[in-house]
Amino acid sequence: MEGDLGKIGLVGPGAIGGYYGGMLANAGQDIHFLFRSTYEDVRREGLTLIHHAKEGKRNKIEPLKAYQEAESLGPCDWIIVAAKTTANPFLGDLIKPMVGPATRFITLQNGMGNVENLLHFFGNDRLVIAGLCFTCINRTSAGVIESLLPGYVQFGQLGEQLSTEAQRMVDAFVDAGVKVRKSNSLDEALWRKLCWNIPFNGLSIAAGGITTDLILSNPDLKQRAWDLMLEVQTVARAYGVEIEDAFLHRQFELTEPMGPYKPSSLIDFLAGKPVEVDAIWGEPLRRGIGKSLAMPQTERLFNELKQATQ
């Protein structure tokens, strides 16, 4: 097919990975899914995408190329990493059998430090791009992924504009029907996404397992969310990224129509799964400390989350 990217391995086919991997597969890309705990379920039931923005349209991924071991999947031209960042320390060993001399990477993970993590394991000369997913997607069962709000994926490359090879991957997402944006500064895109993720993902857990509408309706929690955003804004500025106040206000405006929405971190927490505390809260906090900037609200929330998720 035109725009064929070769063999693509997908690691972490949960809500985000399963959805975008499924979209790419349905568009004709050669996607190989590395399942682990849900492997037997999806082999039996398949993988189905439900698009609520399209009146509940359902797409079953056929054929579904599913694997349980990286060794069985083998070397790939591209690897899409959509695993939770709690798996980052183990990614080197986990996906090593899938990595060839010219393998390129795309990370669809939350938080900061994910590109650097892959470069650490597989060499600084690798092409690694990041896709930041501004969307509402939930996996409601092992083989069913529901897109509640399509949103978009914002792509960037660390320290430079998207290369020609990176642009080919972005084009594949576009061809699959995914709305995309491109960023000349990956760092800026990461800080902007944290303006929502740090307060809403964090407070939903720290406040006792509540949905975003309850954060907005509680004056104290809403103020905490605003104060957290201001800290992100301040530290981002120290790294050369200007985030306007209007963007912070917009985060509240975008959250209100979501209703009783459960952020991804809350879903993991309620399910007893590891929460991405270090990548979403710990790494930005360390970067603030690196610029000698106090982040008392972020530090408070970070400590609350560590205690809640022990």
FIGUKOL-278094 format. One record per residue: x negated, y, z of N, C-alpha, C, CB in turn. Coordinates in steps of 0.2 Angstrom, whole numbers, plus 5000, padded with zeros to 4 digits. Atoms other than C-alpha are relative to their C-alpha. Glycine has a CB too. Layout:
XYZXYZXYZXYZ ...
***
This chain:
499649945000500050005000499650065000500550005006 500349944999499550184998499950025007500350064995 500149984993498750245014499949955005500650045002 500150064996498350075020499450015004499949944995 500549994995497250085035499649945002500250035006 500350064999496749905035500349975006499250015001 499750044994496949795051500050045006499649935001 500049964994497549885066500249965006500650064998 499850034994497549815083500350055005499449975003 499649964995498749885096499949975007500750024998 500150024994498249875114500550045005499350015003 499549974996499649905127500650024997499750075003 499449995003501249885118500650015005500249944995 499549994996502349955131500550054997499850035007 499649965003503550095128499750044995500350055005 500349965005502450215119499649964995499450055003 500450045005501250085111500549964996499649965003 499550045004502749975106500450044995500449965005 499649965004503750115099499650024994500350065003 500449975006502350195088499749944996499550055002 500250065004501650025083500549974996499749955005 499450035004503349965078500250054994500650005005 499849955005503650125068499549994994500050075002 500550015005501950095059500149944996499350015003 499950075003502349915056500550004995500149955005 499449995004504049955049499850044993500650035003 500249965006503150075037499549964996499750075002 500450045004502049935030499350005003500050034994 500750014997500449955041499949935003499850065005 500250074998499549795046499950015008499449974996 500149994993499849805065500049945003500650055003 500050074996499349665077500050025007499349974998 499949984993500049685094499749955005500850005001 500350044995499049625109500550015006499350025002 499650014994500349575122499649965005500749974998 500350044995499949505139500549975004499550055005 499550034996501249475152500649994997500150055006 499450015004502649495140500049964994500350074998 500150045007501949385126500549954999499349975000 499550065001503149235129500750034998500049965006 499349975001504649355130500150034993500150065005 500049975007504249445113500049954995499550064999 500050065005503849285104500749975000499549955003 499350035000505549225109500550044998500249975007 499549965001506549375108499950054994500250045006 500249955004505549485096500050075003500550014994 500049934998505349675097500450044996499250034999 499549965003506749795094499950075002500749975001 500049934998506749985093500750034999499550044995 499349975000508350085097499850085000500449985006 500149935001508350265091500750045002499850024992 499449964998509650365101500250064996500050015007 499949945004509450515090500349994994499350044999 499750025007510050415075500649965002499449964996 499450044999511650355083499949935002500550014995 500150074998510850205091499749954995500649975003 500350055006510050135075499549965003499750044994 500450054997509149975079499549984994500449945003 500550035005507549915070499649945003499550054998 500450054997506849745073499349994996500449935000 500750005004504949725069499949934997499450025005 500050075004504849585056499550014994500649984998 500250054995503649505055499650035006499549954996 500449984994502949535072499449965001500550005007 500650034999501149495073499750015007499450034995 500150004992500949455092499449955002500649995003 500550044997499449395101499950015008499350024997 500150004993499049355119499250015002500349945003 500750004999497149355118499650044995499749935001 500449965005495949485110499649964995499650055004 500450045004494849345104500449974994499749945004 499650035006496349275093500150054995500649975003 499849955005496649445086499450024996500250065004 500649995004494849475081499850074998500049964994 500249935002493949635074500550034996499349994996 499549965003494949775068499750064997500650025005 500249945003494749925057500250065004500350014993 499849954995495750035069500249965006500550054997 499750024994496250005087500450065003499449975005 499649954996497650105095500149975007500750004997 500050024992497450105114500650045003499450025003 499449974997499150135122500149975007500649994996 500050034994498750045138500050055006499449955002 500049954994499050135155499350015002500449975006 500649984999497550225160499749965006499950085002 500250044994497450115176499549944997500549975004 500450065003496649985164499350034997500449974994 500649975003495250105158499449975002500050075001 500750034998493850035168499949934997500049995008 500150075003494149865160500149994993500649955004 499950005007494449915142499449974996500250074998 500650035004492649875137500049934999499450025004 500050075001492849695141500649974997499949975007 499450025003494649685136500050004993500650045003 499950005007494549735119499349994996500350074998 500650025004492749695114500049964995499549985005 499950045006493249555103500350034994500449935002 499749965005494249675093499650054996500750035002 500449945002492849795090499549974995499750045006 500650015005491749785074499650064999500349984993 500549945001490349895068500350064998499549984995 499749945002491450015060500750025003500150004992 499349994997493050005071500150075002500149955006 499849934998493950175074500549995005500250054994 499550004994495050215089500450065000499650005007 499549954998496550315093500349985007500650014995 499750014994497150335111500650045001499550025006 499449974999498950375115500250005008500649964996 500050004993498650385134500150065003499449965003 499949944996499150505147499350025004500549985006 500649974996497950625157499450014996499949955005 500749985003496150665153499549955001499850075004 500650045000494550575150500149934996499949985007 499950075003495250435139499550004994500750004998 500450005006494250485123499349985003500050064996 500750014997492650495134499949935002499950055006 500050074998493050325141499849954995500649985004 500250045006493050245124499350014997500650014995 500749985002491450335119499549975004499950074999 500550024995490650275135499949924998500350015007 500050085001491050085131499749994993500749975000 500150025007490850085112499550054996500649994996 500549965003489550225108500350074998499849974994 499849935001489650415105500050014992499550055003 499949995007489550395086500649974997499449964997 499450025002491250315086500550054998500349955005 499449955001492750405078500549985005500349994993 499550014996493950425092500550065000499849985008 499549945000495550535091500549985005500350014993 499450014995496950565103500650024998499850045007 499349985001498750575101500450015006500449954995 499649984994499750665114500749994999499850075003 499350015002501550605115500550045004500149925001 499549964997502850735119500749974998499950084998 499450035002504350625119500349965006499849944995 499750044994505550525130500249934997500750035002 499950075003505350335126500049955006499549984995 500050054995505750195138500149934998500650015005 499950075002505550005137500549975005499349965001 499550024996507149935144500049935001500750024997 500150074999506749755143499349984996500649964998 500650025003505249655137499950014993499849935001 500049995007505749665119500450054997500349934997 499649945002506749825118499750065002500849995003 500249944999506149995117500550064997499350014997 499549955002507350145117499650075000500550005005 500249935001506850315110500650055002499850024993 499449964997507950445120499950074996500050015007 500149945003507150595112499350004996499950065006 500650025004505950575097499450055001500250014993 500649954999504850735100499549994995499749985007 500650005005503150735092499449975003499950074997 500750024998501350675093499650054998499849924998 500549945001500050805094499349965000500050065005 500650035001498350745087499450045000500049964993 500649964999496650805091499449965000500050055006 500750045000494750755090499650045005499750004993 500449974995493550795104499550054997499749955005 500549955002492550955101500050024992499449975001 500049985007493050975082500749994997499449954996 499350015003494450975070500049934997500050054994 499950075002495150815063499649994994500849994999 500350025006494050725051500449974995499449955002 499650035006494550655034500349935002499649994994 499850074998494650475042500650015005499549965003 499549994995495650545057500750024996499850055005 499449975003496850635045500449944997499850054995 499650065003497250465036500449975005499549954997 499650034995497850395053500650055001499649995006 499449954999498950555056500549994994499750075000 499550015006499650535038500449945001499650004994 499650075000500150355042500650015005499549955003 499549984995501150425057500650034997499850035006 499649965004501950545046500449964995499750064996 499750055004502350415033500549955003499549964996 499650054996503150305047500650045003499649975005 499549974997504350445051499950045007500649965000 500149974994503550515066499850084999499449975004 500249935000503450705069499350015003500550055003 500749994998501650765071499850075000499549964996 500449945000500650915076499349995000500350055005 500750004999498850945074499750065004499750004992 500349954996497751035086499350014998500049985007 500849985002496051125082499649995007500050074998 500450014993495651095101500449955004500050075004 499750054996496050935109500050025008499649934999 500049974993495551015126500650045002499450045002 499449954999496951145124500649955000500150054995 499450055000498251005120500149975006500049964994 500050044994497750905135500250045006499349975001 499949954994497851055147500850024999499650065000 499349985000499551105140500549945002500250024992 499650054998500250935142500149995007499849934996 500050014993499750925160500450055003499350015002 499649964997500751075163500749975002500250064995 499450034998502250965163499949935004500449984993 500150074997501550795168499850015007499449964996 500249994993500650855184500650015004499550055000 499449984995502250935192500549945000500350064999 499450045001503650825185499949925001500350014994 500150074999502850655185499849995008499449974996 500250014993502050685202500550015005499450055001 499549994995503450765212500649955000500350074998 499550055000504650635206499949945004500149974992 500250054995503650515216500050025007499449964998 500149974994503150625230500650025004499550055000 499449984996504850685234500549945001500450054995 499650064998505550505236500349964995500550025005 499750045006505850435219500650034997500149935002 499449965003506950565211499950024993500150065004 500149985007507350615193499950075000500749984997 500249935002506850775185500650055002499850014993 499449964999508650855187500050025008500649974998 500049984993508450845206499450045002500049935004 500649964999506750925206500250084998499449984995 499849935002507551075196500550035005500250004993 499449984996509051085208499750025007500549955000 500249994993507951095224499550064999499649945002 500549945001507151275226499349995002500350055004 500750014997505651215236499649954995500149965007 500350045005505251075223499950044994500449944999 500149965006505551195209499450055000500650044998 500549964998504351315217499349975000500150045006 500650045001503051185219499849984993500149935004 500250015007503151135201499750064997500749984996 500349945003502851315196499350015003500550065002 500749984997501351335208499549954997500049995007 500450055003500651175201499850024993500349935000 500149985007500851235183499550065000500650024997 500449955000499951395188499349985001500250055006 500750034998498451295195499749974993500049955005 500250035006498351205178499850064995500549964997 500149945004498451375169499350035002500550055001 500649974997497051445180499349964998500050015007 500650045002495851295177499950004993500149935004 500050005007496251285159499650064997500749994997 500349945002495751465157499250005001500350065004 500750014999494051425165499649964995499949975007 500350055006493751295151500150034993500349935001 499949975006494151425138500749994996499549984995 499350025002496051375136500550055003500249935001 499549954998497351515137500749974999499950074996 499350025000499051455142500550065002500149945004 499649944999500351595141500649985005500350034994 499550014995501651615155500749974997500250065004 499450035004503051585142500049934999500050044993 500050075001502451415139500149965007499249984998 499850034993502551375158500850005001499750035006 499350004999504351435158500449964995500250084999 499750055005504751335143500049935002499650004993 500050074997504351175152500649995004499449995004 499450014996505751205164500650004995500150065005 499449995005506951255149500149934996499950054995 500050075004506451085140500249955005499349994997 499850054995506750985156500750005002499550005006 499349994998508451045160500549954996500250075000 499650055004509350955146499949935000500050034993 500150074999508550795150500449965005499249995002 499550034995509750765164499649965005500549964997 500350044994509350635177499449954997500549955003 500650045003507650585168499549975005499750054995 500550034996506450465175499350014996500249935002 500650005004504650515170499749935000499550055004 500350075001503550365165499649985007499550014995 500350024993502550375182500549985005499650065002 499550024995504150365192500249934998500650055000 499850065003504650215181499549945003500149994993 500550054998503050125185500049995008499350034998 500050004992503150175204500649955002500050075002 499450044997504950105206499949924998500650034996 500050075003504449945196499449965004499849994993 500650034997502949915208499449994996500249945003 500650005005501649945194499550055002500250004993 500549954999500050045195500250064997499349984998 499949935003500250235193499450034998500450045005 500649975003499050335183499850065004500150024992 500149954995498550435198499350044998499949985007 500649975001496750465193500050044993499449954999 500049975007496950515174500450065000500249954995 499549945000498450635177499850055005500749975001 500149954994497950715194499350005002500549985006 500750014997496250655199499550044995499849935001 500549975005495250705183500150084999500149974993 499949925001496050885181499750035007500750024999 500349974994495650915200499350005000500349955006 500750015001493850855197499850064996499849944998 500249955004493750975183500150075003500450004993 499949944996494451115194499450015004500650015003 500550004995493151075207499350024996499949945004 500549995004491851075193499950084998500049964994 500049935001492251265190500050045007500550024995 500049964993492251305209500750035001499550055001 499349974999494151335208500449955005500350004993 499550034995495351285222500649984997500150045006 499350025003496851185217500449965006499949954994 499750024994497751165234500649964999500150055005 499350035001499451115227499849934996500450044995 500250065003498650985215499749955004499550024994 500350044995497550915229500549975004499550045003 499550024996499050905240500449944997500550055002 499650055004500050805227499649944998500350034993 500550065002498550695222500049965006499350034998 500150044994498350645240500749965002499850045006 499350034999500250615242500149944996500650054999 499950055004500250505227499549945001499850024993 500450054998498750405232500349965006499350035002 499750044994499650365249500649974998500150065005 499450035002501250325240499949944996500450054997 500150065005500450205228499549955003499850034993 500550054997499250115240500349935000499850025006 
***
